[in-house]
Amino acid sequence: MRRTFLLALGIFFGDASADSAWWQLCDSCTTSQQFSNAVVGAPAPHEIVYVTNRQTNTTKKFNRFTTWEDLGTGYVQMTHVYPVTMSASEEDAFESAVEKSRIVQLRVPRSDLDGLVPGVGPSESAVIDIQNGYLGSPIINAIRDMVELSGALPDHVSVSAEAGLSTPIAGANYGQGNSIRQSSLTVIINYPDGSSLQVVRNPDGSLTGWAAVDADGNVILFQAQDGSLVPVDASSIGDEYSFGPGGPAIGDAARELLEVWFREGLNCWSEPTPIGIRVNCSRP
């Protein structure tokens, strides 16, 4: 623990601002001295500093203040750091945030996206959302919002709210993105007909690795429009796709997707089944 005692001739100047705290992430901190050093490195003027090692899920709380002290050769600015006991709600909030940041896969029903952004309503099948050959911006934005709402991207705001802090955390040294998450998050959207849409949310907030499968697990060829078109590897396309059960919208979507695949150079045709529609494709 870093502690400095005032000299007899020392003059105290406390930081005037104590209305917000700071969250310092230090995954290499293991000893008390390392945690204290991390506090010294946190930005001014926050008097309360939380330090978290995400690898060990250890969080410590500190108070710090600054003095000017006469060492005989002139006044020297000194930073004083001492530990503060956290409440049970604080401990639970920080531990929960680190645990949520470690979630690697998030499975949600397609209905969770309904109404999150304008233009995104109910959908019975992945083929409806990619019926024109690509996934449009509305549903991509809905997926972004859904991940935010899921709690899998904990940040200083969510921790402050969960802990009920009277001195809220103003920020944190996140590094990438705006969350303490370090690992990628695989998001899987499950549709009523058994098909699914998958994407990887990276720590920097980007979405990559788009993929879709039908009810039988065959990979569906499509593109995702997220600022630019991101093509899916056509070599992974299956020979037969199954969609349904569902209403006429699935059939209409399948026909529109067939037109896209024709332009991609694939030979495809569709046929009705007792539970929906089957699309068959082959390469020339």
N, C-alpha and C positions, 0 to 999 in steps of 0.2 A: 504494500500500500504506500502510495506517495503522500507524505504529510510534511508540511513545513511549519515550524513554530515562529511566531512573530518575535522579533528582537525588541529590546526595551525601547529603542528609538524608532521602531517601525511605525509607519503611517498606513492605515487601512483605507483602501478604496474599493468597496464592493461593487460588482456589476449592477447596474440599475435595472436591467431587464431580467425578470424571472417569471415571465408570463407564458413561456413555452419551453419544451424540452427538445432534446435531439436524440436520434437513434443511431448509434454507431455500430456498424457490422464489422466484426473482427474474427474471422474464422481461424486465425492462427493464435488467438489469445487463449492461453491455458492457465498461466500463473496470475496471481493477484497483481503483480507489477505490470504485466502485459495489459491487463484490463485497465489499470490506472493510466498507463501510457496512452491507451486508445482514447481515454476521456480527454487528456490534454490535447490530443490532435483533433478533437471535434471542433466544428466552427463556433465562433462567438456569435451572440453573447449568452447562449443558453447555459443556465446554471445547473439544470438537471440533465444528466446524460445517461442513457441506457446503452449498455454494450452487450451485444449478442454474438456468441459463437454458434453459427448454424450447424456446424458439424456435430457438436456435442449437445445442441439445444440447451445452452446455458446462457442466461441473461442476468446481468448485474446492474444495479442502479447506483448512481453516484451523484454527489453534489460537488460543485467546484466554485471557487471564487478567486479573485485576483487581488493581490496587494502590491504596494510599492514599499520596499524595505531598505533601510539604510545599513549597508554593509561596511561602512567606514570610508569607502572610496566613492560613494555616490549611491543613489537610489536604484534598486534593481526590481523589475517586475517579477513577481512570483505567482505561480498558479498552484492552488491548493485543492486537493482532491481527497474526498473521503466517502466511504460506502454508506448507502442508505438501505434500510430494510424495505423490501417490496411487500405490498399487500398481497393477499391470496388472489384477488381478482387480477392484479398486474401479472403475477407469475403465470396464472392460467392463460391469460391473453397472449403473452409472448410465447409460451410453450405451444399453444394451439396454432399460432401463426406459423411457426417453424414446421410443425407437423403438416399443415395444409400445403405449405410450399414444397413438400416432398411427394405430393400426389403425382403419380406418373400417368394415370389414365382416368379419363372422365367419360362415363357413358350416360347419355341423357336421351329421353324420348324426343322425337321430332316436335311434339306438341309444346315443349318448353320454349321453342323459338317463335311460336305464334304470337303476333302482335308486338314483338320486341322493337321492331322498326317498321316504318310504313312499307307496304308492299309484300310483307311476309305473313301469309295466312296459313291455314292448315294444309298439310300435304300427306297423302297416303303412301307415297313411294318416292325413293330417290330419283327415279326417272322423271317425275313431275318437276322436281327442282332443277334438273339438268336437261329438260326436254329440248331446249334449243342448242344443245351441244356444249354449253358452258354454264358454270355456276355464277350467277350475277351478284352484283355488289350488295343488294339488300340482304340476302341470306348470309353472305359473308359477314356483314356488319352485325347481323343478329347473332351469329356465332361468337363474334368478339364480345358483344354485350352479355351473352349467356355465360361466357367464361368469367367475365368480371363479376357477375352476380353470384357465381357458384362458390366464391370464397377461396378458390384455388390460387388467387393472386394476392396474398395478404400484403398490406402496406402499412405505413405509419398511421394513416387515417383509420383503417379498420381496427388496428390494435388500440388506438386511443379510445375509439367508441366502445369496443368490447370490454376494455379495462375500466371504463368510466373515469378517465383521468381528469382531474380538475386542472392540471397543467398539461395541456395537450402536446403531443409530439409534432413539431413543426416540419420535420423532414428526416431523411436518412441517406446515408451514402450507399445507395443501391448498386451503383455500377451500371448494369444494363437494365433498360426498361424502367418501370416505376413500381416494382414489387421486389420482395426479398427472394423470390423464386430464382433458383440457379439452374434447375434442370428443365428439359422440354416436357410439355404436357400433350399427350395424345388425346384428342377429342373424338369420340365416336357418337354420331347421331343415328339412333335407331328408328326406323320407320315402321308403321303398322303392318306393311306387307312382308316384313322380314328383310328388306334391303337396308343398307346403311351407308352413311357418308363419313369419311374420316379425314382428319387434318392434324398436323403437328403445330402446336403453338410454341414458338421458341422463346427463350428468356428475354430477347430483345423486343418481343411483341409481334414479330413477323409470323405469318402462316405459311407453312410449306408442307410438302408431302401429301397433297390432296389425293384422295382415292375414294372410289365408290364401288359397292358390290351389290349384286341382286340377292334375291331371297335364297338362292342356292350357293352363294359365296363366289360367284363369278365376277371378276373385275370389269367394271363398266368404263368404256373409253369416254372421256369428257375433258373439258378445260375449265380452269377456275380463273375468273376475272377479278384480280385483286390489284388494280392499278395497271397490270399488264397480264397477258394471257400466259398461263402456266400449263403446258401440255403434259398429259399423263402418258407414260410409256405405252405405245400401241402394241408392243410385243406381249403384253400381259393380258390382252383381250381374250375373253372366253369364247367358246363356240355357241353357247346357248344361254339365254337370259330369261329369268322368270320374274314377272311382276304381278302383284295382286294378292289377295282379292281387293277390289276397289271399284270405284265408279267409272264412268266413261272417261274421266280425266286421265286415267292411267293409259287407256288405249290411245287417246289423242297425243299424249306425251311421248309414247313409244313410237308413234308414226313420225312425229317431228324429229325424234332422235335418229330414226332410220334414215331420214333425209340427210342428216349431218354425216352419218357413217358412210352413206353412198358417196358423198363428196370426199371422204377420206380414202376412198378406193376399196371399201369392203363390200362384199356381197351379202345382203341381209334380207330377211323376210320375217313376217310375223304370223302367228296363228293363235286363235282363241283356245283357252283351256278351261276346264271346269272351275278353276279358282282364279282366273285372271287372263293374262296374255303371256305368250312365250315368243321371244325374238331369237332367231337363229342367224348367226353371222359366220362367214368364212372369208379367208383371204384368197384373192384370185390366184 
